[in-house]
Amino acid sequence: MLKTRIITATILLAVLLPILFLLPPYYLGAFFLIALIAAAWEWSRLIAPEAKLAAWLYAVFCLLIIVFLLAIQVPTWQFALLMMAVLFWFFIAPFMLAKGMNLSLVKLRAFYSILGLILLPATWFALVILRDMGLVFLLTTMALVWVADIGAYFVGKALGRHKLAAQISPGKSIEGALGGLALCYLYAFVCIWYLPFEDSIFGAWAIRFGWVPMFLMVTVLTAFSIFGDLFESQFKRLAGVKDSSHLLPGHGGVLDRVDALLPVMPIAAVLAGLI
């Protein structure tokens, strides 16, 4: 399993690194688009695993939404999509997570179907918006999710005693979440100290609003990276599967890799818009 994970990761890096640093930005947008369409296919398979044709149609429909919003060139429509995603993560997702496994995927199929057509395109537009602010700006924002995950994993392994969401994800602990948050604070400080202020959302917020609002912003983004992970775990448990798919050998599916980005990227894009 470890060998398979390493091989898959190596291939992905071999594709992604040239796109990031050698090619024009629209190639990165295309890469993100392929990933989000694959995630849409997985999303549909989780809702109705037996409906194979529907999964392909769902992925195509997700693509058409993105293409349509790009074609009409009305920024307010794209912003409205981002805000719908942000409002979901702030006001609906917490209540769904609080329900634990006391939800019925069968009864919520229509809701999840519509939800995916909002969250997935919104994440793509958020990634593109953050890329337009600069490659380093995008990468430092995305890296916050990985730093939170690394901190939560190691602190949770060492000190985890109290379960964060026992029904949804038994391996996550409150201590791990706090460890991830502490590491994210350190990461944000390092970004501000070593990078030009305008090159990261952390530096831009510190200059525009001050240090306390900046750390509050980091707290929000870190918390929602955890929300995204828990939300997908809940979704998979309701669907009765371990991984969203087997598209990435050794890693599961695309959704398994981008779950924490689904809330963080739209929220970060909106917060970046404030500066």
PyMOL commands that set and color helices and strands:
alter all, ss='L'
color gray80, all
select helices_A, chain A and resi 2-21+25-47+52-72+75-91+93-98+109-132+135-159+174-194+197-199+201-209+211-239+254-258+261-273
alter helices_A, ss='H'
color red, helices_A
select strands_A, chain A and resi 163-165+169-173
alter strands_A, ss='S'
color yellow, strands_A
deselect
rebuild
show_as cartoon
